Amino acid sequence: MLEGKVGIMKVMITRGSFISIKIVVWLVAVLFSCGVLCAGCQHEEPARVNDDGPKELSMPDKGAYTGAYVDFGEGEGNVTFDAITAFEQMSGKHLAIIGFGNFWGEQVFPVKAVKIVSGYGAIPLIYWSPWDRPYVEYQRPDRFKLPDILAGKWDIYIDQWADAARNYGKPIMVSWGLEMNGTWFPWSGSYFGGGRVTGHKDGHPLYAGPELVKKAYRYVVDRVRSRKAVNILWGFHVNHYGMPQKSWNKIANYYPGADYVDWLGLSVYGKMLRSEDWASFYDVMESSYQEICRLDPLKPVILAEWGVGEFPPASKAEFFTKAFADLETRYPRVKGAVYWHERWENKDGSFSNLHINSSPEALDAYRNGLAAPYWIDRPHFRSRQNPEQQPLKRR
């Protein structure tokens, strides 16, 4: 995020002037010491692929980072440089955050993918999901059941993943067990006791499903941190509405605590299915934004996923136009927005076309909204003074 810019002194020597070797040496020493001192200052720095010491991501005081998942195909993890640059050319702006999937069924850290993303000049956002093949939604828990994770069954894999992330070294955003307040993923709180009351704390009931999800989240984060993978920024990533819409399934019941979270993530979608009603961006964003902001007054909010389908006569272009306007004026804590650029066929033969170019009007509206200076096209970094320090600590 931040870059120390050191002015270069130019010594003008007129013809006939003489500077002793001692003075030259002194000047070189001064310049060197200034460079060393200023390098420690926390000023803004464009993204670069380098290895000149540990860095941490800095969230912008003003504006928000551009981002997208750019339809990498089946599995969501087949990251290619061509797909990224094609999306940049289409959208008209470089991406600061690039999201992609990394499922436990693959049992590997996505080394190639993160290198492609950082080589492009963006921050990887890994949707690290405890999910097994064939990665079909609305299925019951698979071999990566939360109780098994807590029992240590997958410790070797978690450790190997953490070691690879640590060795990669550069900042990574990670969303583990995302959208746990829905019913479409097998780690959903609804599959692990749901709203069954297991006790009370501070006068409030504790519910079995959310409590188990929280424990698993903390367990994974603790295990990764124990391997000194301090370059990871952990996101608490929920859907903008809960399924089922019950009091036990509220966002706050899943929150693992400030010490386990670097950023607050939301998935916010407009109409995606033919059977759904059309809604504006404000309609789907407002209540969930207010709810997640109440969890912590300072942590940045990231739209870890957002999008809308193409369903004429409703105007996707208008959805985009108002979304960009609202993000700039109504939602100042949003520091990044990752658009979900994908198209898929549903069981009834209809299509959910979230592509930004699903129509010429939609593409124009997206490009126009993203063109505003408010949208920052490259991540900024600052030097991490203590390499052992967990990044983005609560201030």
C-alpha positions, 0 to 999 in steps of 0.5 A: 500500500505505502511507498517511501519515495526518496528524492534524489539529490543532484549535485551540480558541479560547475566547471573547475570546481573540486570536491574531495574524495572525502566529501564524495564519500560523505555525500554517498553515506548521507544518501544511503542513510536517508534511503534506509531511514525513508524506506521504513516510512509507511507511504503508498507503494504500487504493487510490485513483484519483489522480495525486498522484505516482508510486506503487508497490504494497506487498505485505502483511506479513500476509495476502494480496490477493483476486483473480480473473479473472471470466470476461470471455468470449472472448479474456480481455480484454473487461473490464467494470465490470459483470462485476467488480461482479457477481463481488464481489457473488457472492463477498462481497468487493471484489477487490484484483487483477483478471486479464485477457488481452492477446494480441500478436495484438491489437497494442494496450495495453489502456488501457480495461481498466486504467482500468476496473480502477483505477477499480474500485479494484484492481490490473490483472494483465495476462497479456501473451501472445505469441500470435496469433489464433485463440488456440487451445491446443496449436498450434505457434509462430505469427508471434510466434516467440521467435527473431523477438522476439529478432531485433527483429521486434516492437520497434515494438509492444513500444515502443508498448505500453511507452509506453502503460503508462508514460503510464498511470502507475499500478502494473500487474502483468504476466505475460509468456509465462506457463506456459512449462513446459507444452505448451499455449502456442506459446512453450513451451520444448518447441517451441524445442529442449526438453531439447537441451543447448547448453552448461554453466554452473557445472557444470550443463547449459543446455537449448535450450528454457528458455534461449531462453524466458529470453532472450526474457523478458529482451529484452522486459523490457529493452525495456519498461524502456528506455522508462521504464515503471517502473510495471510489476511483472514476474511469473515465472509458471509452471504448478504442474507441467511438461509434459513432466515431465523434468529439463530442464523444471524451473521453475528452468531458466526463471528469468530472474534476480532483476533481471528479476522482481518477483514469483513466479507460480504457476498451481495447478489441481485437477481440470479435466477429466473424465479427471483424478484428483481432488486436494486443494489441498495435493496440487497446491500443495505441491511447486511452492510449495517449488520456486518459493520456492527461486528467491529467499528474499524475492520475494512469491509470487502465485497468478496463477491457481488453480481447480478444476472441479465433479465430483461426488461429489468435493467442490469445497466441501471443496477451497475450504475446505482451500485457504483454510485452507492458504493462511493456515497453510502458505503464508505467502509467498503475497501474492495469489491470483487465482481463475480464474472460468470455464466452458468446453466441452471437445472431448468434450462435457464441461464444465470449470466452475470458476465459484465458483457451480458449486454452492450448496455451492461458493459458500458455501465460497468466500464463507466462506473469503474472508470471513476478515480474512486476505484483503485486499480493496484494494491498498495503495500507497506513494509511490515516492521516485525516479520512475525507480526500478524498483518492488519491487526485491529487498530 
